[in-house]
Amino acid sequence: MLGPDDIEFSGSSVDSGTTRQFTSFSQALNELIGARVWGGVHFRTADVEGAKLGEDVYRYAVRQYFRPLR
């Protein structure tokens, strides 16, 4: 993770007219994964593995590009 996970935030949709409240980024990710599974977009394994891959890419980028210049 980039920083603390327990940050409250909300997300809204103009299309559905709804707003979701979250207490952490991981809560939002878990809801997103569930929604994609229930919506028939993916199998749960694909989304869970995709989330892991995204974290691996983040860690690689931090190691490679966010270093002191000297």
All heavy atoms as TSV, in Angstrom:
chain	resi	resn	atom	element	x	y	z
A	1	MET	N	N	0.829	-1.186	0.000
A	1	MET	CA	C	0.000	0.000	0.000
A	1	MET	C	C	0.872	1.247	0.000
A	1	MET	O	O	1.951	1.261	0.557
A	1	MET	CB	C	-0.889	0.008	1.237
A	1	MET	CG	C	-2.112	-0.854	1.134
A	1	MET	SD	S	-3.546	0.201	1.118
A	1	MET	CE	C	-4.442	-0.560	-0.165
A	2	LEU	N	N	0.334	2.275	-0.548
A	2	LEU	CA	C	1.036	3.556	-0.614
A	2	LEU	C	C	1.133	4.210	0.757
A	2	LEU	O	O	2.083	4.892	1.066
A	2	LEU	CB	C	0.306	4.472	-1.592
A	2	LEU	CG	C	0.932	5.816	-1.891
A	2	LEU	CD1	C	2.339	5.647	-2.431
A	2	LEU	CD2	C	0.089	6.596	-2.863
A	3	GLY	N	N	0.159	4.024	1.582
A	3	GLY	CA	C	0.135	4.631	2.912
A	3	GLY	C	C	-0.895	3.932	3.759
A	3	GLY	O	O	-1.209	2.776	3.522
A	4	PRO	N	N	-1.446	4.641	4.732
A	4	PRO	CA	C	-2.444	4.004	5.592
A	4	PRO	C	C	-3.681	3.572	4.803
A	4	PRO	O	O	-4.087	4.233	3.863
A	4	PRO	CB	C	-2.805	5.082	6.609
A	4	PRO	CG	C	-2.093	6.314	6.213
A	4	PRO	CD	C	-1.202	6.015	5.066
A	5	ASP	N	N	-4.240	2.453	5.219
A	5	ASP	CA	C	-5.423	1.913	4.535
A	5	ASP	C	C	-6.711	2.472	5.123
A	5	ASP	O	O	-7.726	2.529	4.451
A	5	ASP	CB	C	-5.417	0.388	4.638
A	5	ASP	CG	C	-6.563	-0.261	3.888
A	5	ASP	OD1	O	-6.844	0.162	2.756
A	5	ASP	OD2	O	-7.182	-1.176	4.445
A	6	ASP	N	N	-6.681	2.897	6.370
A	6	ASP	CA	C	-7.907	3.281	7.074
A	6	ASP	C	C	-8.262	4.760	6.875
A	6	ASP	O	O	-8.362	5.527	7.820
A	6	ASP	CB	C	-7.802	2.948	8.555
A	6	ASP	CG	C	-6.636	3.657	9.228
A	6	ASP	OD1	O	-5.739	4.141	8.530
A	6	ASP	OD2	O	-6.633	3.719	10.470
A	7	ILE	N	N	-8.467	5.133	5.634
A	7	ILE	CA	C	-8.847	6.501	5.283
A	7	ILE	C	C	-10.284	6.474	4.761
A	7	ILE	O	O	-10.586	5.736	3.820
A	7	ILE	CB	C	-7.891	7.082	4.215
A	7	ILE	CG1	C	-6.492	7.176	4.795
A	7	ILE	CG2	C	-8.398	8.430	3.715
A	7	ILE	CD1	C	-5.438	7.586	3.806
A	8	GLU	N	N	-11.146	7.242	5.374
A	8	GLU	CA	C	-12.543	7.277	4.952
A	8	GLU	C	C	-12.699	8.145	3.706
A	8	GLU	O	O	-12.073	9.197	3.592
A	8	GLU	CB	C	-13.424	7.820	6.068
A	8	GLU	CG	C	-13.490	6.901	7.264
A	8	GLU	CD	C	-14.464	7.381	8.319
A	8	GLU	OE1	O	-15.404	8.133	7.976
A	8	GLU	OE2	O	-14.291	6.984	9.481
A	9	PHE	N	N	-13.516	7.677	2.780
A	9	PHE	CA	C	-13.808	8.445	1.569
A	9	PHE	C	C	-15.118	7.955	0.987
A	9	PHE	O	O	-15.676	6.953	1.428
A	9	PHE	CB	C	-12.670	8.340	0.548
A	9	PHE	CG	C	-12.505	6.962	-0.047
A	9	PHE	CD1	C	-13.041	6.666	-1.289
A	9	PHE	CD2	C	-11.813	5.974	0.635
A	9	PHE	CE1	C	-12.893	5.408	-1.851
A	9	PHE	CE2	C	-11.654	4.713	0.080
A	9	PHE	CZ	C	-12.188	4.433	-1.154
A	10	SER	N	N	-15.626	8.671	0.001
A	10	SER	CA	C	-16.864	8.263	-0.657
A	10	SER	C	C	-16.678	8.344	-2.164
A	10	SER	O	O	-15.805	9.043	-2.665
A	10	SER	CB	C	-18.029	9.146	-0.215
A	10	SER	OG	O	-17.797	10.483	-0.609
A	11	GLY	N	N	-17.513	7.606	-2.857
A	11	GLY	CA	C	-17.529	7.635	-4.313
A	11	GLY	C	C	-18.971	7.717	-4.774
A	11	GLY	O	O	-19.846	7.072	-4.197
A	12	SER	N	N	-19.209	8.525	-5.783
A	12	SER	CA	C	-20.584	8.681	-6.253
A	12	SER	C	C	-20.682	8.375	-7.737
A	12	SER	O	O	-19.706	8.434	-8.460
A	12	SER	CB	C	-21.088	10.096	-5.968
A	12	SER	OG	O	-20.263	11.032	-6.628
A	13	SER	N	N	-21.895	8.035	-8.142
A	13	SER	CA	C	-22.180	7.732	-9.532
A	13	SER	C	C	-23.310	8.638	-10.018
A	13	SER	O	O	-24.409	8.628	-9.441
A	13	SER	CB	C	-22.606	6.273	-9.685
A	13	SER	OG	O	-23.129	6.044	-10.977
A	14	VAL	N	N	-23.039	9.381	-11.055
A	14	VAL	CA	C	-24.069	10.229	-11.651
A	14	VAL	C	C	-25.125	9.351	-12.322
A	14	VAL	O	O	-26.318	9.628	-12.264
A	14	VAL	CB	C	-23.436	11.209	-12.670
A	14	VAL	CG1	C	-24.502	12.003	-13.393
A	14	VAL	CG2	C	-22.453	12.130	-11.971
A	15	ASP	N	N	-24.679	8.244	-12.932
A	15	ASP	CA	C	-25.602	7.354	-13.646
A	15	ASP	C	C	-26.658	6.736	-12.727
A	15	ASP	O	O	-27.834	6.679	-13.075
A	15	ASP	CB	C	-24.837	6.248	-14.361
A	15	ASP	CG	C	-23.992	6.782	-15.505
A	15	ASP	OD1	O	-24.330	7.856	-16.055
A	15	ASP	OD2	O	-22.988	6.141	-15.858
A	16	SER	N	N	-26.221	6.254	-11.557
A	16	SER	CA	C	-27.176	5.602	-10.657
A	16	SER	C	C	-27.717	6.545	-9.587
A	16	SER	O	O	-28.656	6.198	-8.873
A	16	SER	CB	C	-26.526	4.387	-9.980
A	16	SER	OG	O	-25.511	4.814	-9.094
A	17	GLY	N	N	-27.076	7.700	-9.428
A	17	GLY	CA	C	-27.509	8.650	-8.419
A	17	GLY	C	C	-27.214	8.189	-7.000
A	17	GLY	O	O	-27.888	8.592	-6.063
A	18	THR	N	N	-26.209	7.329	-6.848
A	18	THR	CA	C	-25.876	6.798	-5.528
A	18	THR	C	C	-24.493	7.262	-5.086
A	18	THR	O	O	-23.651	7.623	-5.907
A	18	THR	CB	C	-25.895	5.259	-5.537
A	18	THR	OG1	O	-24.973	4.795	-6.529
A	18	THR	CG2	C	-27.277	4.721	-5.852
A	19	THR	N	N	-24.293	7.214	-3.784
A	19	THR	CA	C	-22.986	7.508	-3.196
A	19	THR	C	C	-22.659	6.398	-2.210
A	19	THR	O	O	-23.491	6.022	-1.395
A	19	THR	CB	C	-22.995	8.865	-2.452
A	19	THR	OG1	O	-23.308	9.896	-3.389
A	19	THR	CG2	C	-21.646	9.151	-1.828
A	20	ARG	N	N	-21.457	5.866	-2.316
A	20	ARG	CA	C	-20.993	4.810	-1.408
A	20	ARG	C	C	-19.964	5.404	-0.461
A	20	ARG	O	O	-19.110	6.169	-0.880
A	20	ARG	CB	C	-20.354	3.663	-2.194
A	20	ARG	CG	C	-21.306	2.959	-3.151
A	20	ARG	CD	C	-22.285	2.052	-2.438
A	20	ARG	NE	N	-21.567	1.054	-1.676
A	20	ARG	CZ	C	-21.824	0.770	-0.400
A	20	ARG	NH1	N	-22.775	1.383	0.262
A	20	ARG	NH2	N	-21.124	-0.142	0.231
A	21	GLN	N	N	-20.058	5.042	0.808
A	21	GLN	CA	C	-19.105	5.467	1.835
A	21	GLN	C	C	-18.187	4.291	2.161
A	21	GLN	O	O	-18.658	3.163	2.300
A	21	GLN	CB	C	-19.855	5.883	3.107
A	21	GLN	CG	C	-20.893	6.960	2.906
A	21	GLN	CD	C	-20.267	8.317	2.685
A	21	GLN	OE1	O	-19.176	8.593	3.141
A	21	GLN	NE2	N	-20.959	9.175	1.955
A	22	PHE	N	N	-16.901	4.572	2.282
A	22	PHE	CA	C	-15.925	3.529	2.608
A	22	PHE	C	C	-15.074	3.979	3.782
A	22	PHE	O	O	-14.781	5.162	3.925
A	22	PHE	CB	C	-15.031	3.228	1.408
A	22	PHE	CG	C	-15.795	2.769	0.204
A	22	PHE	CD1	C	-16.081	3.647	-0.833
A	22	PHE	CD2	C	-16.248	1.470	0.103
A	22	PHE	CE1	C	-16.789	3.240	-1.937
A	22	PHE	CE2	C	-16.963	1.052	-1.009
A	22	PHE	CZ	C	-17.235	1.935	-2.031
A	23	THR	N	N	-14.664	3.021	4.604
A	23	THR	CA	C	-13.795	3.329	5.737
A	23	THR	C	C	-12.334	3.022	5.430
A	23	THR	O	O	-11.457	3.351	6.220
A	23	THR	CB	C	-14.218	2.539	6.993
A	23	THR	OG1	O	-14.182	1.142	6.695
A	23	THR	CG2	C	-15.624	2.940	7.429
A	24	SER	N	N	-12.074	2.375	4.283
A	24	SER	CA	C	-10.703	2.050	3.894
A	24	SER	C	C	-10.652	1.745	2.403
A	24	SER	O	O	-11.668	1.444	1.774
A	24	SER	CB	C	-10.190	0.835	4.677
A	24	SER	OG	O	-10.923	-0.317	4.324
A	25	PHE	N	N	-9.431	1.802	1.864
A	25	PHE	CA	C	-9.246	1.455	0.456
A	25	PHE	C	C	-9.495	-0.040	0.243
A	25	PHE	O	O	-10.048	-0.441	-0.775
A	25	PHE	CB	C	-7.846	1.834	-0.013
A	25	PHE	CG	C	-7.620	3.319	-0.032
A	25	PHE	CD1	C	-6.667	3.898	0.786
A	25	PHE	CD2	C	-8.361	4.147	-0.860
A	25	PHE	CE1	C	-6.460	5.268	0.773
A	25	PHE	CE2	C	-8.173	5.510	-0.877
A	25	PHE	CZ	C	-7.214	6.073	-0.060
A	26	SER	N	N	-9.096	-0.861	1.202
A	26	SER	CA	C	-9.310	-2.299	1.051
A	26	SER	C	C	-10.803	-2.644	1.061
A	26	SER	O	O	-11.232	-3.558	0.362
A	26	SER	CB	C	-8.565	-3.090	2.124
A	26	SER	OG	O	-8.947	-2.694	3.408
A	27	GLN	N	N	-11.599	-1.906	1.830
A	27	GLN	CA	C	-13.044	-2.130	1.816
A	27	GLN	C	C	-13.608	-1.827	0.423
A	27	GLN	O	O	-14.424	-2.591	-0.102
A	27	GLN	CB	C	-13.746	-1.263	2.857
A	27	GLN	CG	C	-15.252	-1.460	2.862
A	27	GLN	CD	C	-15.994	-0.426	3.702
A	27	GLN	OE1	O	-15.456	0.624	4.039
A	27	GLN	NE2	N	-17.237	-0.720	4.018
A	28	ALA	N	N	-13.162	-0.736	-0.180
A	28	ALA	CA	C	-13.624	-0.382	-1.523
A	28	ALA	C	C	-13.187	-1.431	-2.543
A	28	ALA	O	O	-13.965	-1.820	-3.418
A	28	ALA	CB	C	-13.102	0.994	-1.914
A	29	LEU	N	N	-11.946	-1.905	-2.433
A	29	LEU	CA	C	-11.452	-2.929	-3.360
A	29	LEU	C	C	-12.262	-4.208	-3.228
A	29	LEU	O	O	-12.655	-4.806	-4.241
A	29	LEU	CB	C	-9.966	-3.205	-3.109
A	29	LEU	CG	C	-9.347	-4.313	-3.956
A	29	LEU	CD1	C	-9.438	-3.976	-5.451
A	29	LEU	CD2	C	-7.911	-4.551	-3.543
A	30	ASN	N	N	-12.543	-4.635	-1.994
A	30	ASN	CA	C	-13.328	-5.852	-1.802
A	30	ASN	C	C	-14.733	-5.706	-2.376
A	30	ASN	O	O	-15.271	-6.638	-2.980
A	30	ASN	CB	C	-13.402	-6.209	-0.315
A	30	ASN	CG	C	-12.084	-6.729	0.204
A	30	ASN	OD1	O	-11.275	-7.260	-0.547
A	30	ASN	ND2	N	-11.852	-6.560	1.490
A	31	GLU	N	N	-15.335	-4.523	-2.220
A	31	GLU	CA	C	-16.664	-4.309	-2.789
A	31	GLU	C	C	-16.605	-4.316	-4.322
A	31	GLU	O	O	-17.486	-4.861	-4.981
A	31	GLU	CB	C	-17.249	-2.995	-2.287
A	31	GLU	CG	C	-18.674	-2.804	-2.767
A	31	GLU	CD	C	-19.358	-1.623	-2.112
A	31	GLU	OE1	O	-19.413	-1.584	-0.862
A	31	GLU	OE2	O	-19.848	-0.753	-2.856
A	32	LEU	N	N	-15.575	-3.709	-4.873
A	32	LEU	CA	C	-15.411	-3.689	-6.326
A	32	LEU	C	C	-15.259	-5.102	-6.883
A	32	LEU	O	O	-15.889	-5.466	-7.879
A	32	LEU	CB	C	-14.200	-2.838	-6.715
A	32	LEU	CG	C	-13.837	-2.834	-8.189
A	32	LEU	CD1	C	-14.942	-2.173	-8.997
A	32	LEU	CD2	C	-12.528	-2.130	-8.408
A	33	ILE	N	N	-14.438	-5.905	-6.219
A	33	ILE	CA	C	-14.257	-7.294	-6.660
A	33	ILE	C	C	-15.592	-8.033	-6.608
A	33	ILE	O	O	-15.973	-8.711	-7.568
A	33	ILE	CB	C	-13.186	-8.003	-5.803
A	33	ILE	CG1	C	-11.793	-7.448	-6.150
A	33	ILE	CG2	C	-13.233	-9.516	-6.022
A	33	ILE	CD1	C	-10.684	-7.926	-5.229
A	34	GLY	N	N	-16.314	-7.892	-5.509
A	34	GLY	CA	C	-17.610	-8.558	-5.391
A	34	GLY	C	C	-18.591	-8.103	-6.458
A	34	GLY	O	O	-19.314	-8.904	-7.045
A	35	ALA	N	N	-18.599	-6.803	-6.742
A	35	ALA	CA	C	-19.529	-6.268	-7.744
A	35	ALA	C	C	-19.224	-6.823	-9.128
A	35	ALA	O	O	-20.141	-7.146	-9.888
A	35	ALA	CB	C	-19.456	-4.740	-7.758
A	36	ARG	N	N	-17.942	-6.948	-9.451
A	36	ARG	CA	C	-17.579	-7.463	-10.772
A	36	ARG	C	C	-17.934	-8.942	-10.897
A	36	ARG	O	O	-18.310	-9.409	-11.959
A	36	ARG	CB	C	-16.102	-7.209	-11.047
A	36	ARG	CG	C	-15.814	-5.714	-11.176
A	36	ARG	CD	C	-14.343	-5.430	-11.301
A	36	ARG	NE	N	-13.788	-5.898	-12.558
A	36	ARG	CZ	C	-13.843	-5.250	-13.707
A	36	ARG	NH1	N	-14.462	-4.097	-13.795
A	36	ARG	NH2	N	-13.291	-5.759	-14.787
A	37	VAL	N	N	-17.815	-9.676	-9.800
A	37	VAL	CA	C	-18.190	-11.094	-9.807
A	37	VAL	C	C	-19.703	-11.227	-9.946
A	37	VAL	O	O	-20.206	-11.949	-10.811
A	37	VAL	CB	C	-17.693	-11.799	-8.525
A	37	VAL	CG1	C	-18.263	-13.209	-8.427
A	37	VAL	CG2	C	-16.171	-11.830	-8.487
A	38	TRP	N	N	-20.457	-10.515	-9.089
A	38	TRP	CA	C	-21.916	-10.603	-9.134
A	38	TRP	C	C	-22.482	-10.053	-10.427
A	38	TRP	O	O	-23.531	-10.491	-10.895
A	38	TRP	CB	C	-22.544	-9.888	-7.938
A	38	TRP	CG	C	-22.388	-10.674	-6.682
A	38	TRP	CD1	C	-21.520	-10.425	-5.662
A	38	TRP	CD2	C	-23.081	-11.871	-6.327
A	38	TRP	NE1	N	-21.640	-11.382	-4.692
A	38	TRP	CE2	C	-22.596	-12.283	-5.075
A	38	TRP	CE3	C	-24.064	-12.626	-6.945
A	38	TRP	CZ2	C	-23.058	-13.424	-4.430
A	38	TRP	CZ3	C	-24.530	-13.763	-6.300
A	38	TRP	CH2	C	-24.030	-14.146	-5.060
A	39	GLY	N	N	-21.774	-9.099	-11.029
A	39	GLY	CA	C	-22.216	-8.543	-12.310
A	39	GLY	C	C	-21.904	-9.450	-13.490
A	39	GLY	O	O	-22.289	-9.162	-14.617
A	40	GLY	N	N	-21.191	-10.549	-13.233
A	40	GLY	CA	C	-20.866	-11.495	-14.296
A	40	GLY	C	C	-19.717	-11.049	-15.183
A	40	GLY	O	O	-19.520	-11.587	-16.267
A	41	VAL	N	N	-18.938	-10.072	-14.728
A	41	VAL	CA	C	-17.834	-9.572	-15.542
A	41	VAL	C	C	-16.625	-10.497	-15.448
A	41	VAL	O	O	-15.938	-10.731	-16.441
A	41	VAL	CB	C	-17.448	-8.133	-15.096
A	41	VAL	CG1	C	-16.274	-7.612	-15.889
A	41	VAL	CG2	C	-18.644	-7.206	-15.245
A	42	HIS	N	N	-16.343	-11.027	-14.243
A	42	HIS	CA	C	-15.162	-11.860	-14.017
A	42	HIS	C	C	-15.466	-12.948	-13.008
A	42	HIS	O	O	-16.436	-12.877	-12.269
A	42	HIS	CB	C	-14.005	-11.018	-13.435
A	42	HIS	CG	C	-13.391	-10.078	-14.391
A	42	HIS	ND1	N	-12.506	-10.459	-15.361
A	42	HIS	CD2	C	-13.518	-8.744	-14.523
A	42	HIS	CE1	C	-12.119	-9.406	-16.053
A	42	HIS	NE2	N	-12.730	-8.348	-15.560
A	43	PHE	N	N	-14.553	-13.910	-12.954
A	43	PHE	CA	C	-14.540	-14.852	-11.851
A	43	PHE	C	C	-13.778	-14.183	-10.711
A	43	PHE	O	O	-12.892	-13.364	-10.934
A	43	PHE	CB	C	-13.831	-16.157	-12.243
A	43	PHE	CG	C	-14.592	-16.957	-13.261
A	43	PHE	CD1	C	-14.167	-17.015	-14.572
A	43	PHE	CD2	C	-15.734	-17.644	-12.891
A	43	PHE	CE1	C	-14.869	-17.743	-15.514
A	43	PHE	CE2	C	-16.446	-18.385	-13.824
A	43	PHE	CZ	C	-16.008	-18.434	-15.137
A	44	ARG	N	N	-14.105	-14.526	-9.474
A	44	ARG	CA	C	-13.452	-13.917	-8.309
A	44	ARG	C	C	-11.928	-14.062	-8.394
A	44	ARG	O	O	-11.191	-13.137	-8.095
A	44	ARG	CB	C	-13.970	-14.535	-7.016
A	44	ARG	CG	C	-13.370	-13.897	-5.773
A	44	ARG	CD	C	-14.096	-14.298	-4.510
A	44	ARG	NE	N	-15.500	-13.967	-4.535
A	44	ARG	CZ	C	-16.008	-12.765	-4.296
A	44	ARG	NH1	N	-15.215	-11.762	-4.018
A	44	ARG	NH2	N	-17.306	-12.562	-4.345
A	45	THR	N	N	-11.457	-15.228	-8.804
A	45	THR	CA	C	-10.012	-15.450	-8.867
A	45	THR	C	C	-9.326	-14.432	-9.773
A	45	THR	O	O	-8.248	-13.948	-9.449
A	45	THR	CB	C	-9.710	-16.858	-9.423
A	45	THR	OG1	O	-10.660	-17.778	-8.912
A	45	THR	CG2	C	-8.343	-17.321	-9.045
A	46	ALA	N	N	-9.945	-14.105	-10.885
A	46	ALA	CA	C	-9.348	-13.149	-11.818
A	46	ALA	C	C	-9.197	-11.772	-11.172
A	46	ALA	O	O	-8.161	-11.114	-11.319
A	46	ALA	CB	C	-10.196	-13.034	-13.086
A	47	ASP	N	N	-10.201	-11.340	-10.433
A	47	ASP	CA	C	-10.134	-10.028	-9.788
A	47	ASP	C	C	-9.162	-10.014	-8.615
A	47	ASP	O	O	-8.435	-9.042	-8.416
A	47	ASP	CB	C	-11.516	-9.577	-9.327
A	47	ASP	CG	C	-12.373	-9.123	-10.495
A	47	ASP	OD1	O	-11.820	-8.613	-11.479
A	47	ASP	OD2	O	-13.599	-9.274	-10.412
A	48	VAL	N	N	-9.138	-11.083	-7.831
A	48	VAL	CA	C	-8.205	-11.156	-6.704
A	48	VAL	C	C	-6.766	-11.160	-7.230
A	48	VAL	O	O	-5.906	-10.437	-6.732
A	48	VAL	CB	C	-8.493	-12.397	-5.835
A	48	VAL	CG1	C	-7.383	-12.647	-4.824
A	48	VAL	CG2	C	-9.828	-12.236	-5.115
A	49	GLU	N	N	-6.511	-11.956	-8.254
A	49	GLU	CA	C	-5.166	-11.998	-8.836
A	49	GLU	C	C	-4.821	-10.664	-9.503
A	49	GLU	O	O	-3.667	-10.226	-9.462
A	49	GLU	CB	C	-5.042	-13.147	-9.834
A	49	GLU	CG	C	-5.102	-14.521	-9.186
A	49	GLU	CD	C	-4.023	-14.727	-8.141
A	49	GLU	OE1	O	-2.845	-14.395	-8.397
A	49	GLU	OE2	O	-4.354	-15.221	-7.046
A	50	GLY	N	N	-5.801	-10.013	-10.113
A	50	GLY	CA	C	-5.571	-8.695	-10.707
A	50	GLY	C	C	-5.191	-7.663	-9.657
A	50	GLY	O	O	-4.324	-6.816	-9.878
A	51	ALA	N	N	-5.827	-7.727	-8.493
A	51	ALA	CA	C	-5.484	-6.815	-7.397
A	51	ALA	C	C	-4.059	-7.075	-6.917
A	51	ALA	O	O	-3.304	-6.130	-6.648
A	51	ALA	CB	C	-6.482	-6.969	-6.247
A	52	LYS	N	N	-3.661	-8.342	-6.824
A	52	LYS	CA	C	-2.290	-8.674	-6.427
A	52	LYS	C	C	-1.296	-8.164	-7.463
A	52	LYS	O	O	-0.244	-7.621	-7.117
A	52	LYS	CB	C	-2.131	-10.185	-6.274
A	52	LYS	CG	C	-2.818	-10.757	-5.063
A	52	LYS	CD	C	-2.627	-12.260	-5.015
A	52	LYS	CE	C	-3.479	-12.916	-3.963
A	52	LYS	NZ	N	-3.373	-14.383	-4.008
A	53	LEU	N	N	-1.612	-8.336	-8.737
A	53	LEU	CA	C	-0.739	-7.850	-9.801
A	53	LEU	C	C	-0.602	-6.332	-9.726
A	53	LEU	O	O	0.504	-5.795	-9.871
A	53	LEU	CB	C	-1.282	-8.264	-11.168
A	53	LEU	CG	C	-0.510	-7.762	-12.387
A	53	LEU	CD1	C	0.915	-8.295	-12.376
A	53	LEU	CD2	C	-1.227	-8.162	-13.659
A	54	GLY	N	N	-1.694	-5.635	-9.483
A	54	GLY	CA	C	-1.638	-4.186	-9.352
A	54	GLY	C	C	-0.726	-3.758	-8.216
A	54	GLY	O	O	0.036	-2.796	-8.344
A	55	GLU	N	N	-0.766	-4.485	-7.096
A	55	GLU	CA	C	0.129	-4.152	-5.982
A	55	GLU	C	C	1.583	-4.438	-6.346
A	55	GLU	O	O	2.477	-3.674	-5.987
A	55	GLU	CB	C	-0.269	-4.926	-4.730
A	55	GLU	CG	C	0.500	-4.452	-3.520
A	55	GLU	CD	C	-0.098	-4.898	-2.206
A	55	GLU	OE1	O	-1.286	-5.231	-2.159
A	55	GLU	OE2	O	0.650	-4.883	-1.219
A	56	ASP	N	N	1.826	-5.516	-7.078
A	56	ASP	CA	C	3.196	-5.816	-7.524
A	56	ASP	C	C	3.726	-4.722	-8.444
A	56	ASP	O	O	4.890	-4.320	-8.335
A	56	ASP	CB	C	3.250	-7.160	-8.252
A	56	ASP	CG	C	3.043	-8.350	-7.325
A	56	ASP	OD1	O	3.134	-8.173	-6.081
A	56	ASP	OD2	O	2.778	-9.449	-7.845
A	57	VAL	N	N	2.893	-4.239	-9.353
A	57	VAL	CA	C	3.302	-3.160	-10.266
A	57	VAL	C	C	3.599	-1.893	-9.481
A	57	VAL	O	O	4.605	-1.216	-9.723
A	57	VAL	CB	C	2.217	-2.907	-11.340
A	57	VAL	CG1	C	2.507	-1.639	-12.127
A	57	VAL	CG2	C	2.107	-4.104	-12.267
A	58	TYR	N	N	2.753	-1.584	-8.500
A	58	TYR	CA	C	2.987	-0.416	-7.643
A	58	TYR	C	C	4.338	-0.535	-6.934
A	58	TYR	O	O	5.135	0.403	-6.929
A	58	TYR	CB	C	1.850	-0.275	-6.632
A	58	TYR	CG	C	2.280	0.341	-5.327
A	58	TYR	CD1	C	2.521	1.704	-5.239
A	58	TYR	CD2	C	2.480	-0.452	-4.200
A	58	TYR	CE1	C	2.940	2.269	-4.044
A	58	TYR	CE2	C	2.895	0.109	-3.012
A	58	TYR	CZ	C	3.134	1.464	-2.940
A	58	TYR	OH	O	3.554	2.022	-1.769
A	59	ARG	N	N	4.614	-1.693	-6.337
A	59	ARG	CA	C	5.872	-1.867	-5.603
A	59	ARG	C	C	7.075	-1.746	-6.546
A	59	ARG	O	O	8.084	-1.140	-6.185
A	59	ARG	CB	C	5.883	-3.208	-4.879
A	59	ARG	CG	C	4.929	-3.257	-3.717
A	59	ARG	CD	C	5.036	-4.583	-2.952
A	59	ARG	NE	N	3.973	-4.709	-1.992
A	59	ARG	CZ	C	3.890	-4.039	-0.859
A	59	ARG	NH1	N	4.808	-3.160	-0.552
A	59	ARG	NH2	N	2.876	-4.225	-0.040
A	60	TYR	N	N	6.977	-2.297	-7.731
A	60	TYR	CA	C	8.056	-2.177	-8.717
A	60	TYR	C	C	8.282	-0.710	-9.084
A	60	TYR	O	O	9.424	-0.236	-9.118
A	60	TYR	CB	C	7.720	-2.987	-9.975
A	60	TYR	CG	C	8.727	-2.804	-11.076
A	60	TYR	CD1	C	9.904	-3.540	-11.090
A	60	TYR	CD2	C	8.512	-1.879	-12.094
A	60	TYR	CE1	C	10.847	-3.365	-12.092
A	60	TYR	CE2	C	9.442	-1.694	-13.097
A	60	TYR	CZ	C	10.605	-2.436	-13.098
A	60	TYR	OH	O	11.533	-2.249	-14.084
A	61	ALA	N	N	7.206	0.009	-9.346
A	61	ALA	CA	C	7.329	1.420	-9.734
A	61	ALA	C	C	7.974	2.241	-8.621
A	61	ALA	O	O	8.826	3.095	-8.880
A	61	ALA	CB	C	5.961	1.990	-10.096
A	62	VAL	N	N	7.589	1.976	-7.385
A	62	VAL	CA	C	8.170	2.712	-6.257
A	62	VAL	C	C	9.667	2.426	-6.167
A	62	VAL	O	O	10.476	3.341	-6.001
A	62	VAL	CB	C	7.450	2.360	-4.936
A	62	VAL	CG1	C	8.230	2.848	-3.729
A	62	VAL	CG2	C	6.055	2.955	-4.940
A	63	ARG	N	N	10.050	1.160	-6.303
A	63	ARG	CA	C	11.476	0.800	-6.223
A	63	ARG	C	C	12.284	1.387	-7.372
A	63	ARG	O	O	13.421	1.793	-7.199
A	63	ARG	CB	C	11.635	-0.724	-6.217
A	63	ARG	CG	C	11.381	-1.381	-4.895
A	63	ARG	CD	C	11.866	-2.831	-4.867
A	63	ARG	NE	N	11.543	-3.607	-6.052
A	63	ARG	CZ	C	10.429	-4.309	-6.228
A	63	ARG	NH1	N	9.521	-4.327	-5.285
A	63	ARG	NH2	N	10.228	-4.985	-7.326
A	64	GLN	N	N	11.698	1.432	-8.581
A	64	GLN	CA	C	12.448	1.847	-9.755
A	64	GLN	C	C	12.451	3.351	-9.996
A	64	GLN	O	O	13.426	3.885	-10.509
A	64	GLN	CB	C	11.886	1.153	-11.004
A	64	GLN	CG	C	12.015	-0.342	-10.971
A	64	GLN	CD	C	13.457	-0.809	-10.885
A	64	GLN	OE1	O	14.317	-0.321	-11.613
A	64	GLN	NE2	N	13.728	-1.734	-9.995
A	65	TYR	N	N	11.373	4.021	-9.659
A	65	TYR	CA	C	11.224	5.402	-10.092
A	65	TYR	C	C	11.160	6.429	-8.964
A	65	TYR	O	O	11.318	7.610	-9.211
A	65	TYR	CB	C	9.979	5.551	-10.975
A	65	TYR	CG	C	10.084	4.676	-12.186
A	65	TYR	CD1	C	9.346	3.508	-12.304
A	65	TYR	CD2	C	10.966	5.000	-13.216
A	65	TYR	CE1	C	9.465	2.691	-13.416
A	65	TYR	CE2	C	11.102	4.181	-14.336
A	65	TYR	CZ	C	10.350	3.031	-14.418
A	65	TYR	OH	O	10.473	2.231	-15.509
A	66	PHE	N	N	10.955	5.996	-7.755
A	66	PHE	CA	C	10.879	6.937	-6.643
A	66	PHE	C	C	12.093	6.760	-5.736
A	66	PHE	O	O	11.983	6.447	-4.579
A	66	PHE	CB	C	9.572	6.756	-5.862
A	66	PHE	CG	C	8.367	7.098	-6.676
A	66	PHE	CD1	C	7.594	6.103	-7.266
A	66	PHE	CD2	C	8.017	8.422	-6.896
A	66	PHE	CE1	C	6.489	6.426	-8.035
A	66	PHE	CE2	C	6.915	8.751	-7.660
A	66	PHE	CZ	C	6.158	7.756	-8.231
A	67	ARG	N	N	13.265	6.953	-6.344
A	67	ARG	CA	C	14.530	6.822	-5.624
A	67	ARG	C	C	15.248	8.160	-5.668
A	67	ARG	O	O	15.011	8.974	-6.562
A	67	ARG	CB	C	15.424	5.785	-6.295
A	67	ARG	CG	C	14.786	4.420	-6.446
A	67	ARG	CD	C	15.753	3.430	-7.009
A	67	ARG	NE	N	16.189	3.814	-8.360
A	67	ARG	CZ	C	16.868	3.040	-9.162
A	67	ARG	NH1	N	17.220	1.850	-8.779
A	67	ARG	NH2	N	17.211	3.446	-10.357
A	68	PRO	N	N	16.164	8.352	-4.737
A	68	PRO	CA	C	16.992	9.557	-4.822
A	68	PRO	C	C	17.784	9.550	-6.131
A	68	PRO	O	O	18.172	8.498	-6.629
A	68	PRO	CB	C	17.930	9.447	-3.628
A	68	PRO	CG	C	17.285	8.463	-2.711
A	68	PRO	CD	C	16.448	7.564	-3.577
A	69	LEU	N	N	18.016	10.710	-6.716
A	69	LEU	CA	C	18.761	10.795	-7.975
A	69	LEU	C	C	20.238	10.445	-7.781
A	69	LEU	O	O	20.907	10.064	-8.717
A	69	LEU	CB	C	18.614	12.183	-8.586
A	69	LEU	CG	C	17.199	12.527	-9.049
A	69	LEU	CD1	C	17.158	13.955	-9.573
A	69	LEU	CD2	C	16.756	11.563	-10.136
A	70	ARG	N	N	20.754	10.625	-6.578
A	70	ARG	CA	C	22.181	10.327	-6.334
A	70	ARG	C	C	22.341	9.390	-5.195
A	70	ARG	O	O	21.643	9.201	-4.341
A	70	ARG	CB	C	22.931	11.611	-6.035
A	70	ARG	CG	C	22.888	12.506	-7.232
A	70	ARG	CD	C	23.517	13.813	-6.934
A	70	ARG	NE	N	23.205	14.664	-8.084
A	70	ARG	CZ	C	23.918	15.660	-8.438
A	70	ARG	NH1	N	24.982	15.982	-7.755
A	70	ARG	NH2	N	23.598	16.370	-9.466
